Amino acid sequence: MADLASTLEDELGIDGAALRARYRLERDRRLRTDGVAQFVPTTGSFAVLADDPWVEPGFTREAVRDEVNVLVIGGGLGAILAGAELRRAGVDHIRFVERAGGFGGVWYWNRYPGAACDTQAILYLPMLEELGILPPRKFASQPEILAHLERIAARFDLHRDTLFQTDVTGLSWDENAARWIVATDRGDTIRARYVVIPSGPMDRPKLPGIPGIERFRGHSFHTSRWDYGYTGGTQAGGMTGLADKAVGIIGTGATAVQVIPHIAASARHLYVFQRTPSSIDAKDDGPLDPQAFADLEPGWQQRLWDNFTALTGGTYLEEDLVRDGWTSIMANICMLLARSAARGERVADPLALHQLADFMKMEAIRARVSDSVADAAVAAALQPWYDRFCKRPCFSDTYLNTFNRTNVTLVDTAGQGVERITEDAIVVDGRSYPVDCLIYGTGFETSAPFARRLTYPIVGRGGVSLARKWAAGASTLHGMATNGFPNLFILSVTQSGVSLNFAHMIQEQAKHLAYILGRAVGECVTRVEVTEEAENAWVAELARVARDQEAFQRECTPSYFNAEGDLTRINRRNGMYGGGALAFYRIIANWRADGGMQGYVITRGE
Ligand code: NDP
């Protein structure tokens, strides 16, 4: 660390070396040999835990055999924005095929009490300006977000031709007809000129592979499939069904942090089984002043998006238009820069500056735990010891206080996880905690690469599957198209520019997709396929700009961000564009401005 950084550490009372040593100790306690293999999927005897609780059972319909212009697989934020932009570009005859009973994606599934987005509503809800909507509060709840997404779907008439409660089971390219043949679990056979796969990373719930998990005979469910039939109540709480129940929850991630205060308010007793504490910053929710929007110049949401994406992507900007918990490290950096300037010096190494700002932030977060939790031992167990972006940061003004309740017990597993599950209890460190109900707040299959996360095979030209083509890692142009798979477009984080505000990322991808398909449809194109050369050039560009995240990830406590600490499982080619999200959005905008459809072979009018 540069001298000035050490001086600043001294001035601020930060002992960087001691913190780093503690972080390593805590990480080492959590490293496991089974890495991502420690989880079990919600398949086989656990498949019932992934069933859709929001539809009437027993739905049937006639199989569909027809042809569409564009088939979109999914109905989440990516599908909705892709559909909206395609409609705008004049593309018609679009069909959505979605496993769920409606649009919404993660906001359809996750209806647990307290579910909300902790990215501010003015950032997360797309098309606010266009729809003339001002969110009433700083943060939108799940029902508000779902209603907003439904509103966009209605505005762009996306329900037309949609097949809900339908799972795609396979896609294969018919070279002679230049069509994709799409099969589903409802017996449908749909021919599609174009297929779009907007695949979010959080559609498949996962369970912890804890010994004995299959033996539990009490009631259990995953947070993304909340069982109100059992708990009673609504998303606002009031779960009277839990009043006489001992409830256990495994997991203390972003979901658990939102739901735990609500369970605690309803259950006879709540046991929270913790492996790694989350970092809990202030949420600071409250009503928004409509007057504040009145003075905003048109284009304000895009300006907010760009500012937030730059700041949270590690770019230092003087102006922080958002000023919330996500961007607050920037305030520390500003303060450090001001102190440095006052000394007439600069910290030479930007990483040292960021590290110091991070230490300050995490010290404040640890102090917040001590200030909120009365019992010193419980407070100590709830303190996170890692760099802030090693795990998903969390925000809550009610979570920490919940541990002051007499009906709540924190069962800290000292980084080891739950030891065992029996027929009626959870065992940690040899001690048994009997529960009536066990809730899995254990997240989603986020670490698996795109081609393996899909539950259906995609077979392209020459009978080659996407999984086979990408066995050694993804290869695309701009993350969206791959040679050998004509007329197929993917919207995902893989090889694309990723903003922490997913709405921003998806909107940029949807615009790009709509440009390509709008041109294709307008110009009677039958086939759009990326050349191998263009794909190879993009993969080479990705390698060139790859930010070496390895050193950072190695120091981090395990999470889905670093393949549970097993860095050998990380294939850089399946990662995002490392040059920054805004740089990526400029690259694809310039590509469109060029107008030449560079890198694609276009076949017209067959
Ligand atoms: P996560 O994957 O973030 O958390 C899973 C939790 O389960 C962790 O606390 C993990 O512990 C724990 N766990 C796993 N195995 C065991 C075990 N064997 N014993 C004990 N504990 C175990 O899932 P979430 O559903 O909380 O969040 C997933 C993502 O969803 C978030 O990262 C976020 O991106 C998104 N989300 C977004 C929200 C928003 O506001 N926009 C709100 C909620 C979620 P450990 O940490 O040690 O691995």
Residues whose N, C-alpha, C, O or C-beta is under 5 A from the ligand:
A	BS01	NDP	A116 C117 D118 T119 P208 I250 G251 T252 G253 A254 T255 A256 F273 Q274 R275 T276 R392 G417 V418 G441 T442 G443 F444 P558
